[in-house]
Amino acid sequence: MILQSLALTNFRNYREAKIDFQEGVNVLFGRNGQGKTNILESIYYLALTKSFRTSNDQNLIYYQQDFFRIQGDFKTQQGRLHRVAIAYSPQEGKRLQHNGQRVGRFADYIGTVPLVLLAPSDLEISQGGPHYRRQFLDIMLSQASKLYLHHLIQYRRALKQRNLLLQQENLETRLLESWDDALVQHGVVLIEKRLEAVERLDELVKGYYARLSGGGDKTKLLYRGTFQVPPNGHLTEVFRSALQAVRTRELEQGLTLVGPHRDDVLFLLNGKPLRVVGSQGEHKTFIISLKMAEREYLQNIQHEAPILLFDDIFGELDAGRILNMIRSLARIGQTFITTTSPNFFGKMENWETKPAFYEIENGTVQRRESI
């Protein structure tokens, strides 16, 4: 997927902006606080219909304005064009158009523009709690499979209703069991899809980490559920039994204690938990490897190269790892990178397609032929 052009109106610190991009590496450079990450945020919003920095869309509106609008023109590898426009105002809410047609259910659109983001906050995937790793899988798999997104939405609905029932004083057991059925029906699909994805990601991360680190360190990804997943495939019965086993505790706490909403992914480096033994550089190298693996996973499923958004990725990496990463980026499709200094890119030789450079200053964008 290639983003050919981007138009912003009243988005963050951009009153009006129109930018044309090239197919390879696009480097957005400038001082901190000028609006580089805002460009990436707008592209992410077009793909996933939400921000990766705030859950409140009003925070995205330019100062003293009452709406924002983002439009992107995309082209697939087969030459198909997609014009996507999203507008938001507090009065009318969020409106999405795809090729001139209003999209009523955003879930039907997710995955049309496959995208992978790496931002500084993504270090929480390896350093933070299980929520961040589940979120990573959910975003990736929701882009890869509309079936997964459907079951994820239905699972969250069942979980919310079940938790409300568990908090009632006079609980009707039959009603709770009906939500058990919904939880198991949708949760089984989530677990199965996550297990398949983690197995595939494990193999991909191994290769990327070895190339980026240039050393002999070994990585491993393991899915960790709240109950033992049987090898015979009888996941439905085991999930239902796990719910029955914790019923008393659930009633005491008013919460659903088992299921994919509490599962985790364990990251290992040389057989030990990365969260415990990893340096900052090793964490960042691992997360970059994970994101590159996500890109390859999505491409294999979608048969379309995802757009890569890399926001300020050079910290804690030595020059060798940076150069290894840049060489990888140059070969894998359209990439957007923000940086305060584009020097690494300017010094590299033997590009198939040289990067395009864009200087960002106080909400304005200027294409630079050289740096």
C-alpha positions as CSV (number, residue, x, y, z in Angstrom):
1,M,0.0,0.0,0.0
2,I,1.3,3.4,-0.9
3,L,0.1,6.7,0.5
4,Q,0.4,9.1,-2.5
5,S,-0.9,12.3,-0.9
6,L,-2.2,13.5,2.4
7,A,-4.4,16.6,3.1
8,L,-5.0,18.0,6.6
9,T,-7.5,20.6,7.8
10,N,-7.5,21.8,11.4
11,F,-5.7,18.7,12.5
12,R,-3.4,19.2,15.6
13,N,-1.0,22.1,14.7
14,Y,-1.9,22.0,10.9
15,R,-4.4,24.6,9.8
16,E,-4.1,23.5,6.2
17,A,-1.5,21.1,4.6
18,K,-1.2,19.1,1.4
19,I,1.7,16.7,1.1
20,D,2.7,14.3,-1.7
21,F,4.9,11.3,-0.8
22,Q,7.1,8.9,-2.6
23,E,6.9,5.1,-2.6
24,G,10.1,4.3,-0.6
25,V,11.4,5.9,2.5
26,N,10.0,9.3,3.6
27,V,12.0,11.1,6.2
28,L,10.2,13.8,8.3
29,F,12.8,15.9,10.1
30,G,12.8,18.9,12.3
31,R,13.1,20.1,15.9
32,N,10.9,18.6,18.6
33,G,7.4,20.0,18.9
34,Q,7.1,21.1,15.3
35,G,4.5,18.5,14.2
36,K,6.4,15.5,12.9
37,T,4.5,12.9,14.9
38,N,1.2,14.7,14.1
39,I,1.8,13.6,10.4
40,L,2.2,10.0,11.5
41,E,-0.8,10.3,13.7
42,S,-3.0,11.5,10.9
43,I,-1.9,8.5,8.7
44,Y,-2.6,6.1,11.5
45,Y,-6.0,7.7,12.0
46,L,-6.9,7.1,8.3
47,A,-6.0,3.4,8.6
48,L,-7.5,2.6,12.0
49,T,-10.0,5.4,12.5
50,K,-8.5,6.4,15.8
51,S,-5.4,8.0,17.3
52,F,-2.5,6.2,18.9
53,R,-1.9,9.2,21.3
54,T,-5.3,10.1,22.7
55,S,-8.7,8.6,23.1
56,N,-10.4,12.0,22.9
57,D,-10.9,13.2,19.3
58,Q,-11.4,16.7,20.5
59,N,-7.8,16.9,21.4
60,L,-7.0,16.6,17.7
61,I,-8.8,19.8,16.6
62,Y,-6.7,22.8,15.7
63,Y,-6.8,25.7,18.3
64,Q,-10.2,27.4,18.4
65,Q,-11.6,25.4,15.5
66,D,-14.7,23.2,15.7
67,F,-13.7,20.2,13.4
68,F,-10.8,18.5,11.7
69,R,-10.6,16.6,8.4
70,I,-8.0,14.2,7.1
71,Q,-7.9,12.8,3.5
72,G,-5.5,10.3,2.0
73,D,-5.1,8.9,-1.5
74,F,-3.7,5.4,-1.4
75,K,-2.7,3.0,-4.2
76,T,-2.5,-0.8,-3.8
77,Q,0.3,-2.9,-5.4
78,Q,-2.3,-3.9,-8.0
79,G,-2.9,-0.3,-8.9
80,R,-6.3,0.1,-7.2
81,L,-7.0,3.5,-5.8
82,H,-8.5,4.3,-2.3
83,R,-9.5,7.8,-1.3
84,V,-10.2,7.8,2.4
85,A,-11.5,10.9,4.3
86,I,-12.4,11.2,8.0
87,A,-13.9,14.2,9.6
88,Y,-14.8,14.9,13.2
89,S,-16.7,17.5,15.1
90,P,-18.1,17.4,18.6
91,Q,-21.6,18.0,17.3
92,E,-21.6,15.4,14.5
93,G,-19.1,12.9,15.7
94,K,-16.8,10.9,13.4
95,R,-17.7,10.4,9.7
96,L,-15.7,8.1,7.4
97,Q,-15.9,8.1,3.6
98,H,-14.2,5.5,1.4
99,N,-14.1,6.2,-2.3
100,G,-16.9,8.7,-1.9
101,Q,-19.2,6.4,0.0
102,R,-20.1,6.9,3.7
103,V,-19.0,3.9,5.8
104,G,-21.5,3.2,8.6
105,R,-19.6,0.4,10.4
106,F,-15.9,1.2,10.9
107,A,-15.2,-2.5,11.5
108,D,-16.1,-3.1,7.9
109,Y,-13.3,-0.8,6.8
110,I,-10.5,-1.7,9.2
111,G,-7.7,-3.6,7.3
112,T,-8.3,-1.7,4.0
113,V,-5.1,0.3,4.6
114,P,-2.7,-2.1,6.4
115,L,-0.3,-0.3,8.7
116,V,2.4,-0.9,11.3
117,L,3.4,1.8,13.8
118,L,6.5,1.9,16.0
119,A,6.4,4.8,18.5
120,P,8.4,5.3,21.7
121,S,5.4,4.2,23.7
122,D,5.6,0.8,22.1
123,L,8.5,-0.1,24.4
124,E,5.6,-0.8,26.9
125,I,4.9,-3.9,24.8
126,S,8.0,-5.6,26.2
127,Q,8.5,-3.6,29.4
128,G,4.9,-3.0,30.5
129,G,2.0,-5.2,31.6
130,P,0.1,-7.9,29.7
131,H,-2.5,-5.3,28.5
132,Y,0.1,-3.9,26.0
133,R,0.9,-7.2,24.5
134,R,-2.8,-8.1,24.1
135,Q,-3.4,-4.8,22.5
136,F,-0.5,-5.4,20.0
137,L,-2.0,-8.7,19.0
138,D,-5.6,-7.3,18.8
139,I,-4.5,-4.4,16.5
140,M,-2.5,-6.7,14.2
141,L,-5.1,-9.4,14.0
142,S,-8.0,-7.0,13.6
143,Q,-6.3,-5.6,10.4
144,A,-5.6,-9.1,9.2
145,S,-9.0,-10.6,9.8
146,K,-12.5,-9.1,9.8
147,L,-13.6,-12.4,11.5
148,Y,-11.2,-11.7,14.4
149,L,-12.4,-8.1,14.8
150,H,-16.0,-9.3,14.8
151,H,-15.3,-11.8,17.6
152,L,-13.2,-9.3,19.5
153,I,-16.1,-6.8,19.5
154,Q,-18.6,-9.5,20.6
155,Y,-16.3,-10.9,23.2
156,R,-15.8,-7.5,24.8
157,R,-19.6,-7.0,24.8
158,A,-20.1,-10.4,26.5
159,L,-17.4,-9.7,29.0
160,K,-18.9,-6.3,30.0
161,Q,-22.4,-7.8,30.5
162,R,-21.0,-10.8,32.4
163,N,-19.0,-8.5,34.7
164,L,-22.2,-6.5,35.4
165,L,-24.0,-9.7,36.3
166,L,-21.3,-10.9,38.6
167,Q,-21.6,-7.6,40.6
168,Q,-25.4,-8.1,41.2
169,E,-26.5,-9.3,44.6
170,N,-29.3,-11.5,43.5
171,L,-27.7,-13.2,40.5
172,E,-29.7,-15.4,38.2
173,T,-27.5,-18.4,37.4
174,R,-29.2,-19.2,34.2
175,L,-28.6,-15.7,32.9
176,L,-24.9,-15.9,33.8
177,E,-24.6,-19.2,32.0
178,S,-26.0,-17.6,28.8
179,W,-23.2,-15.1,28.9
180,D,-20.8,-17.9,29.6
181,D,-21.8,-19.4,26.3
182,A,-21.2,-16.1,24.5
183,L,-17.8,-15.6,26.2
184,V,-16.7,-19.1,25.3
185,Q,-18.0,-18.9,21.7
186,H,-16.1,-15.7,20.9
187,G,-13.2,-16.2,23.2
188,V,-12.2,-19.5,21.6
189,V,-11.8,-17.8,18.2
190,L,-9.6,-15.1,19.8
191,I,-7.3,-17.7,21.5
192,E,-7.0,-19.9,18.4
193,K,-6.1,-16.9,16.2
194,R,-3.6,-15.5,18.7
195,L,-1.9,-18.9,19.1
196,E,-1.4,-19.2,15.4
197,A,-0.1,-15.6,15.1
198,V,2.3,-15.9,18.0
199,E,3.8,-19.1,16.5
200,R,4.4,-17.3,13.2
201,L,5.7,-14.1,14.9
202,D,8.1,-16.2,16.9
203,E,9.9,-17.5,13.7
204,L,9.9,-14.0,12.1
205,V,11.3,-12.2,15.1
206,K,14.2,-14.6,15.4
207,G,15.4,-13.7,12.0
208,Y,14.9,-9.9,12.3
209,Y,16.5,-9.8,15.7
210,A,19.6,-11.7,14.5
211,R,20.0,-9.3,11.5
212,L,19.5,-6.1,13.5
213,S,21.6,-7.1,16.5
214,G,24.4,-8.7,14.4
215,G,25.0,-11.2,17.3
216,G,24.0,-14.6,18.4
217,D,21.2,-13.8,20.9
218,K,18.2,-16.0,20.6
219,T,14.6,-14.8,21.0
220,K,11.4,-16.7,21.8
221,L,7.7,-15.8,22.0
222,L,5.3,-17.9,24.0
223,Y,1.5,-17.5,24.5
224,R,0.4,-17.7,28.1
225,G,-3.3,-18.2,28.8
226,T,-5.3,-18.2,32.0
227,F,-5.9,-21.9,31.5
228,Q,-3.9,-24.7,29.8
229,V,-4.7,-24.9,26.1
230,P,-5.2,-28.6,25.2
231,P,-3.2,-30.2,22.4
232,N,-6.3,-32.1,21.3
233,G,-8.2,-29.0,20.2
234,H,-11.0,-29.3,22.7
235,L,-10.6,-25.7,23.7
236,T,-14.4,-25.0,24.1
237,E,-14.8,-27.6,26.9
238,V,-11.6,-26.5,28.7
239,F,-12.6,-22.8,28.6
240,R,-16.0,-23.7,30.0
241,S,-14.5,-25.8,32.7
242,A,-12.1,-23.1,33.7
243,L,-15.0,-20.7,34.2
244,Q,-16.8,-23.2,36.4
245,A,-13.6,-23.7,38.5
246,V,-13.3,-20.0,39.4
247,R,-17.0,-19.2,39.8
248,T,-16.8,-18.7,43.5
249,R,-13.9,-16.3,43.2
250,E,-15.6,-14.4,40.4
251,L,-18.7,-13.9,42.5
252,E,-16.6,-12.6,45.3
253,Q,-14.6,-10.2,43.1
254,G,-17.3,-9.3,40.6
255,L,-14.9,-9.9,37.7
256,T,-14.4,-12.5,35.0
257,L,-11.1,-14.1,35.9
258,V,-10.2,-16.4,33.0
259,G,-10.3,-15.8,29.2
260,P,-8.3,-14.0,26.5
261,H,-8.8,-10.6,28.1
262,R,-6.3,-11.8,30.8
263,D,-3.9,-13.7,28.6
264,D,-0.3,-12.7,27.9
265,V,2.7,-13.2,25.6
266,L,6.1,-14.0,27.1
267,F,9.2,-12.6,25.4
268,L,12.4,-14.5,26.0
269,L,16.0,-13.5,25.3
270,N,18.5,-16.4,25.5
271,G,15.9,-18.3,27.6
272,K,15.3,-15.6,30.1
273,P,12.4,-13.0,30.3
274,L,13.3,-10.0,28.3
275,R,11.4,-7.8,30.7
276,V,13.9,-8.8,33.4
277,V,17.3,-9.1,31.7
278,G,17.0,-6.8,28.6
279,S,18.9,-3.5,28.3
280,Q,17.2,-0.5,26.7
281,G,18.9,-1.2,23.4
282,E,17.9,-4.9,23.5
283,H,14.3,-3.9,24.3
284,K,14.2,-1.5,21.4
285,T,15.9,-4.0,19.0
286,F,13.3,-6.6,20.0
287,I,10.4,-4.2,19.5
288,I,11.7,-3.2,16.1
289,S,12.0,-6.8,15.2
290,L,8.5,-7.5,16.4
291,K,7.1,-4.7,14.3
292,M,9.0,-5.9,11.2
293,A,7.6,-9.3,11.9
294,E,4.1,-7.7,12.2
295,R,4.6,-6.1,8.8
296,E,5.6,-9.4,7.2
297,Y,2.7,-11.2,8.9
298,L,0.2,-8.7,7.6
299,Q,1.7,-8.7,4.1
300,N,1.4,-12.5,3.9
301,I,-2.3,-12.4,5.0
302,Q,-3.4,-9.3,3.1
303,H,-1.1,-9.8,0.0
304,E,-0.4,-6.1,0.4
305,A,2.7,-4.4,1.9
306,P,1.6,-2.4,5.0
307,I,2.7,1.2,5.4
308,L,5.3,1.6,8.1
309,L,5.3,4.5,10.6
310,F,8.5,4.8,12.6
311,D,8.4,7.6,15.2
312,D,11.7,8.6,16.7
313,I,13.3,5.2,16.7
314,F,17.0,6.0,17.0
315,G,17.3,6.4,20.8
316,E,19.2,3.6,22.6
317,L,20.5,2.1,19.4
318,D,24.1,2.1,18.3
319,A,25.2,3.2,14.9
320,G,25.5,-0.4,13.6
321,R,22.0,-1.4,14.6
322,I,20.6,1.8,13.0
323,L,22.4,1.1,9.7
324,N,21.2,-2.5,9.7
325,M,17.6,-1.3,10.3
326,I,17.8,1.4,7.6
327,R,19.0,-1.1,5.1
328,S,16.1,-3.4,5.9
329,L,13.6,-0.5,5.6
330,A,14.9,0.4,2.1
331,R,13.7,-3.0,0.8
332,I,10.3,-3.4,2.3
333,G,8.0,-0.8,0.9
334,Q,6.7,2.7,1.9
335,T,8.1,3.9,5.2
336,F,7.6,7.1,7.1
337,I,10.3,8.0,9.7
338,T,10.5,11.0,12.0
339,T,13.8,12.2,13.3
340,T,15.4,15.4,14.6
341,S,18.4,14.7,12.4
342,P,18.3,13.0,8.9
343,N,22.1,12.6,8.8
344,F,22.0,8.7,8.9
345,F,20.0,8.7,5.8
346,G,22.0,11.3,4.0
347,K,25.2,9.4,4.5
348,M,24.0,6.1,3.2
349,E,24.8,5.0,-0.3
350,N,23.5,2.4,-2.8
351,W,19.9,3.2,-2.3
352,E,17.6,1.7,-4.9
353,T,15.4,4.7,-4.4
354,K,16.8,7.6,-2.4
355,P,14.7,8.8,0.6
356,A,12.5,11.8,0.2
357,F,13.1,14.5,2.9
358,Y,10.5,16.8,4.4
359,E,11.4,19.5,6.8
360,I,8.7,20.1,9.4
361,E,8.5,23.5,11.2
362,N,5.7,24.8,13.2
363,G,2.9,23.0,11.3
364,T,4.4,23.6,7.8
365,V,6.0,21.0,5.5
366,Q,8.7,21.7,2.9
367,R,10.1,19.0,0.6
368,R,13.9,19.2,0.5
369,E,15.9,17.7,-2.3
370,S,19.0,17.5,-0.2
371,I,20.0,17.8,3.4
